[in-house]
Amino acid sequence: MRNEAKKREIKKEYENEVLDISRVERMTAGGRRLRFRTLVIVGNKKGKVGAGTAKGHDVQQSIEKSTKKAEKSAVKVPIAKGGTIPHEVKAKYGAAVVLLKPQSEGRGLVAGGTVRSICSMAGIENISGKLLGNTRNKLNNAKATIKALQMLKGFSTGEESKEKEEESKKTEEKEEESKKTEEKEKEEKKTNNKENKEKKESSKEKNSLKEEKNKPAEKKKKPETKNANSRTKAKK
């Protein structure tokens, strides 16, 4: 139950909009197979936006798949004061070319089609956009606009600065933990080497003692007495 409630809360963060629904056919041995392809845009109107496409046997199935893809591929968009972008940007994707320009406060969204819907989902209030390409393909136009938003240089807002600080703290903590683990591993290796050396020395001592025990006792030669020497001389 808790996991379901969390999933619902995550889904509520993003708003979705269906831009395009098209029928797709595929020839097979059994005949033609119909499927539906949808283009969905997702955003929280606070600097996050994403686009996704998917196919399905039904329109509802394809919309669900495309929304999941759009949420996974969501991108952070830097928004300057006045609800506009920091600077002018131009991007190309396939045959689609998009030009985005910042505008003063109160001008509004001076754009149409996919550019307008994507900017509104991202939370941009004042911008002027134009499609310079010769194509009307909504998918390519949507990807070109998202590419243009990705090309924007990071504009530091309060929330972004806090997020960067938190990320830097996490990276520092991870580095400290890795250093501690390396030191522990080194100490363990040293102790293991010492134990191995002691075991080798003890085994050598045991082997030397066994070899000494296994050696046959050498017979001691008895010294010749003086009496035996005198007897030999007398016989001669």
C-alpha positions in Angstrom: 0.0 0.0 0.0 2.8 2.4 0.9 4.6 1.7 -2.4 1.4 2.4 -4.4 0.9 5.7 -2.6 4.5 6.7 -3.3 4.1 5.9 -7.0 0.9 8.0 -7.1 2.8 10.9 -5.5 5.6 10.6 -8.1 3.1 10.5 -11.0 1.3 13.6 -9.7 4.6 15.6 -9.9 4.4 15.6 -13.7 1.7 16.8 -16.0 1.4 15.2 -19.4 0.2 16.3 -22.8 -0.4 14.2 -25.9 1.0 15.9 -29.0 0.5 13.3 -31.7 -1.3 10.0 -32.3 -0.6 8.1 -35.5 -1.4 4.7 -36.9 1.5 2.4 -37.9 1.2 -0.6 -40.1 3.5 -3.6 -40.4 3.3 -6.3 -43.1 3.7 -9.9 -41.8 3.1 -13.3 -43.2 -0.4 -13.3 -41.7 -1.2 -9.9 -43.1 -1.1 -6.2 -41.9 -0.8 -5.5 -38.2 -2.0 -2.1 -37.0 -0.4 -0.3 -34.0 -0.6 3.2 -32.6 2.3 5.5 -31.9 2.0 8.5 -29.6 4.2 11.4 -28.7 3.7 12.6 -25.1 5.4 15.6 -23.3 5.8 15.5 -19.5 6.7 18.4 -17.2 6.4 19.7 -13.7 6.4 23.5 -14.6 9.4 24.0 -12.3 12.3 23.4 -14.7 11.8 19.7 -15.7 10.5 18.5 -19.0 10.8 15.4 -21.2 9.4 13.8 -24.3 8.7 10.2 -25.1 7.3 8.0 -27.9 6.1 4.5 -27.8 3.9 2.0 -29.8 1.1 -0.1 -28.6 -1.9 -2.2 -29.7 -4.2 0.4 -28.1 -4.0 4.2 -27.8 -4.1 4.0 -24.0 -1.3 1.4 -23.9 0.9 3.5 -26.1 0.2 6.7 -24.1 1.2 4.9 -20.8 4.5 3.6 -22.4 5.4 7.0 -23.8 4.7 8.8 -20.5 7.0 6.4 -18.7 9.7 7.0 -21.3 9.2 10.8 -21.0 9.5 10.7 -17.2 12.8 8.7 -17.4 14.3 11.1 -20.0 13.2 14.3 -18.2 15.7 17.1 -18.5 16.5 20.1 -16.1 16.0 23.5 -17.8 17.7 26.6 -16.3 15.1 29.4 -15.9 16.3 33.0 -15.4 14.5 35.8 -13.6 11.3 36.8 -15.3 10.5 33.2 -16.3 12.7 33.2 -19.4 15.8 31.4 -20.6 19.3 32.8 -19.9 20.4 33.3 -23.5 19.6 32.6 -27.2 20.1 29.1 -28.5 19.7 27.2 -31.7 19.5 23.5 -32.2 19.0 21.0 -35.0 17.7 17.4 -35.0 17.3 15.7 -38.3 15.5 18.1 -40.7 14.1 20.2 -37.8 15.8 23.4 -36.7 14.6 25.4 -33.7 15.6 28.9 -32.5 14.8 30.1 -29.0 15.2 33.7 -27.7 14.7 35.2 -24.3 12.0 37.8 -23.8 11.2 40.4 -21.2 8.7 39.8 -18.4 5.1 40.1 -19.6 5.7 39.2 -23.2 4.4 35.6 -22.9 5.0 32.5 -25.0 5.5 33.7 -28.6 5.7 30.3 -30.2 3.4 27.7 -31.7 3.0 24.0 -31.9 5.4 21.7 -30.1 7.7 24.6 -28.9 4.9 26.3 -27.1 3.7 23.1 -25.3 7.2 22.1 -24.3 8.1 25.5 -22.9 4.9 25.7 -21.0 5.5 22.3 -19.5 9.0 23.3 -18.5 7.7 26.4 -16.7 9.0 29.0 -19.1 6.6 32.0 -19.2 8.3 34.5 -21.5 10.1 33.2 -24.6 10.0 33.5 -28.4 10.5 30.4 -30.5 10.6 29.7 -34.2 10.8 26.6 -36.4 13.4 27.2 -39.1 13.3 23.7 -40.7 11.2 22.6 -43.6 9.6 19.7 -41.8 6.3 19.4 -40.0 7.3 16.2 -38.1 6.2 16.8 -34.5 8.6 14.2 -33.2 11.7 15.8 -34.7 10.5 19.3 -33.7 10.0 18.2 -30.1 13.5 16.5 -29.9 15.1 19.6 -31.4 13.5 21.9 -28.8 14.6 19.6 -26.0 18.1 19.6 -27.4 18.1 23.4 -27.5 17.0 23.5 -23.8 19.8 21.1 -23.0 22.3 23.4 -24.7 21.5 26.2 -22.3 24.2 27.1 -19.9 23.4 26.4 -16.2 21.8 29.4 -14.6 22.3 29.1 -10.8 19.0 29.4 -8.9 18.5 28.9 -5.2 17.2 25.4 -5.5 19.9 24.4 -8.0 22.7 25.7 -5.7 21.2 23.7 -2.8 21.1 20.6 -4.9 24.7 21.1 -6.0 25.8 21.5 -2.4 24.1 18.3 -1.4 25.6 16.5 -4.3 29.1 17.8 -3.4 28.6 16.7 0.3 27.5 13.2 -0.9 30.6 12.9 -3.1 32.9 13.9 -0.3 31.3 11.4 2.1 31.7 8.7 -0.5 35.3 9.6 -1.0 35.9 9.4 2.8 34.2 6.1 3.0 36.3 4.7 0.1 39.5 5.9 1.8 38.5 4.3 5.1 37.7 1.0 3.4 41.1 1.1 1.6 42.9 1.7 4.9 41.1 -1.2 6.5 42.0 -3.5 3.6 45.6 -2.5 3.9 45.7 -3.2 7.6 44.0 -6.6 7.0 46.6 -7.4 4.4 49.4 -6.5 6.8 48.0 -8.7 9.6 47.4 -11.6 7.2 51.0 -11.3 5.9 52.4 -11.4 9.5 50.3 -14.4 10.3 51.4 -16.2 7.2 55.1 -15.5 8.0 54.7 -16.8 11.6 53.0 -19.9 10.2 55.8 -20.5 7.7 58.5 -20.1 10.5 56.7 -22.4 12.8 56.3 -25.0 10.0 60.0 -24.7 9.2 60.9 -25.3 12.8 58.7 -28.4 13.0 60.1 -29.8 9.8 63.7 -29.3 11.1 62.8 -31.1 14.4 61.3 -34.0 12.5 64.4 -34.4 10.2 66.7 -34.5 13.3 64.6 -37.2 14.8 64.5 -39.3 11.7 68.3 -39.3 11.2 70.0 -42.6 12.4 72.2 -42.3 15.5 75.9 -42.4 14.5 77.9 -45.1 16.2 80.7 -43.7 18.3 84.1 -45.3 17.6 85.8 -46.7 20.7 89.3 -45.5 21.3 92.1 -48.2 21.1 93.6 -49.0 24.5 97.4 -49.0 25.2 97.3 -52.7 26.1 96.2 -53.7 22.7 99.0 -51.7 21.1 101.6 -53.4 23.3 100.4 -56.9 22.5 100.7 -56.4 18.8 104.3 -55.2 19.2 105.2 -58.3 21.3 103.8 -60.6 18.6 106.0 -59.0 16.0 
